[in-house]
Amino acid sequence: MTIFSRCLAAAICTLLLASSVNAAVRIKDVTSLEGMRDNQIIGYGLVVGLKGSGDTMRNSPFTEQSLQSMLDSMGVNVRDANLRTRNVAAVVVTANFPAFVKKGTKIDINVASLGDASSLSGGTLIATPMMGSDGKVYAVAQGGLAVAGFSEQGDAQSLREGIATSGMIPNGAIVERELADDFINLRSFVLQLTNPDFNTAVRIADAINAFSRERYGVKLAKERDFRSVVLRKPGKVSATRFIAQIEGLAIQPDTPAKVVVDERTGTVVIGNHVQISTVAVTYGSMVVRITERPIASQPEPFSENGQTVVLPDTSIDVNQDGGSLSIIGGTDLQTIVSGLNRIGLRPSGVISILQTMKTVGALQAELVIQ
């Protein structure tokens, strides 16, 4: 391991330890209010104005039918016409409908091609109703697309970067219908934990009760299970103000001992509560290098039956590094990282050792391999 890698690992370890000492976070950062969530809405529409990169009518008959229906509604009769335009594409429009959103609010939308269009770049989405799961229209989308990718093709070469068949329209939909809510009249609330944990739920309830006893003279919170905490609203404050007061309280969340390993990128994340029983670890890497250098053998001058042949010439080198025995054992993150750094491992070696430690029972944590 290089000096830079050692310094980087030490800096990360120091940062994690420093943050674990003062790990107080706001309740709003580790919980969400039950019922206050987004809803999905979806619509089907047409993107026009494409530069010959739209759907082919023969392969996408639904695009032709949609185009004919749109023109019919505008008084243009094209039912008997053989449409061959390539400037139109059928798309699916999706969006998240925020909680408590009011009529007239603008929201972002995502647009994705449904047919065989090669690019939506430069296109404009025409008015598209967006419905919820109940079949009612909640917003209408329209506007010019912002597409990050591009696709260009010539006679002998094509160039593509990113995804040109999907894009987004910032503030592309206008809310036309509001979801019914009775938030202002609620007398009780439920806080749902982002990372469910019994200790965290108890700490949240204790912090709220300490605040409410001082402010309102009564306990207002009770832990229901490891996922939720129930609140009662005092009578002399609005629901919005009460939730704002509660969300600003600081707690120290508890987390289980866990090690997450991403074998594709070589990333290893070790939680602060991870412990390793004392074990002896040896790690060595063997590199086998095989080199082929074929040699051309030619016949003697003026020979009648000689032929030029290729003779193989193979060389094999074997190098083995490491193999030293080190003892690793620790009750805190700094000790564990220092022990792994002492061996001088690469990420692949750390992953292999962690898996072996879990097998022998020395890793006192949950090992998650992605």
Salt bridges, closest charged atoms under 4 A:
ASP29 OD2 - ARG26 NE 3.07
ASP72 OD2 - ARG79 NE 2.58
ASP254 OD1 - HIS273 NE2 3.72
ASP262 OD1 - ARG264 NE 3.49
GLU366 OE1 - LYS258 NZ 4.00
